[in-house]
Amino acid sequence: MYVVMTANEPDAGLIETIDALAGEGVRFIIAHAAREDAPSPVLMHLETERPSVTVLRMPAGSGRGELLKEAFRRIVSEAPKGECVLTLDEDLQKPVLAARAVENAWRRSKGSLVVGSFRYTGKIPFFRNAAMKLRRSIFAVTSGSRVYDIESGLRAFSTDLLEEFIGVKGSSFDYETAILLYAGKAHIRVEEIPMEAPFNASAHRRSFADSWLIYRMILTFMLTSFSCSVIDYATVLVCNGLLPLLHSAVRVDPATTLIPVFGYGIDTKLIALVTGRVIGSGCNFLLNRRVVFKSGGAGSFIRYFTLVAALLAANYGLIHLITRENGLPLWLAQPIVQTVLYPINFILQRKWVFRERVPLGEAK
């Protein structure tokens, strides 16, 4: 097992935690934002007295995400597949008991990303409590999965996932939230282990900059999908507006708005929808593959555009029904239909399109 800890201000408690978790086959990686003017005597002691401890010194001011990635890179270079990686929070209370609980849960279900999920007791400041609930709600809406404690750094997972996690964007506290978003998209099962802990205001003080990093990352996730929908929608309106203007060139029947193609009348709305969907879904797939998912092979490509075709047929059918039967204009009918179809699209992408992204046989 590899135990990863970040240490900006290491104290004697770090030594106690390491001694309590030490055992046969346990390696400790401590990533430290070093200060040249004040070397840590605790880390110097650990390096000389504890052979199982490796200290990685990073530039001063390095964020938690940068520290974790550096530790992960070290483990990748030496660790066998299928080993447990356990990450601990710096401000973790009762770290040994909490770490053991998460480790044991991972060993029972090695395909999961196991998270120590804290339910804080005692009086929690109103704004802090509201901020945690807001982050939790935004995460649930954008990721499609419910995780109670998205900020917890107490986690256990397989070394098989390290290379994927190293590629996840994030440099500070946003990194751990980004991993949870990635896990949802990559179909890695997230298992939470509920834990109670007294709320400690000083231990949970996050700067506005750290909070903004988390919100920015989640909002970027939302805007990726939203921007492609806007492209789709704008293309539909432009095409639907331009095609009827080409009466002489394409012989549009002004009464029916049909264009003759090989003897068949094709509705201009269908042409507009197809054009918009091809452009919008193409952008969506490229963004998912290169920016969001950073993955996807031929299988996901085929499944993705099979789903696009099926949803396009449903889209056109509903548009036809709404515009012909109820007289709604296309500019209003299209967003209504897209809203109705979005949950179906989301569920099918998670359960079917990207099913090949399961990195471990047991993750579902």
Secondary structure as UniProt FT lines:
FT   STRAND          2..6
FT   HELIX           12..21
FT   TURN            24..25
FT   STRAND          27..33
FT   TURN            36..37
FT   HELIX           41..49
FT   TURN            51..52
FT   STRAND          53..58
FT   TURN            60..61
FT   HELIX           64..76
FT   TURN            77..78
FT   TURN            81..82
FT   STRAND          84..88
FT   TURN            90..91
FT   HELIX           95..108
FT   TURN            110..111
FT   STRAND          113..121
FT   HELIX           126..143
FT   TURN            150..151
FT   STRAND          155..158
FT   HELIX           159..161
FT   HELIX           162..166
FT   HELIX           174..185
FT   TURN            186..187
FT   STRAND          190..198
FT   TURN            201..204
FT   HELIX           208..242
FT   HELIX           243..245
FT   HELIX           247..250
FT   TURN            254..257
FT   STRAND          258..261
FT   TURN            262..263
FT   STRAND          264..267
FT   HELIX           268..287
FT   HELIX           288..292
FT   HELIX           298..325
FT   HELIX           330..348
FT   HELIX           349..353
FT   HELIX           355..357
FT   TURN            361..362
//
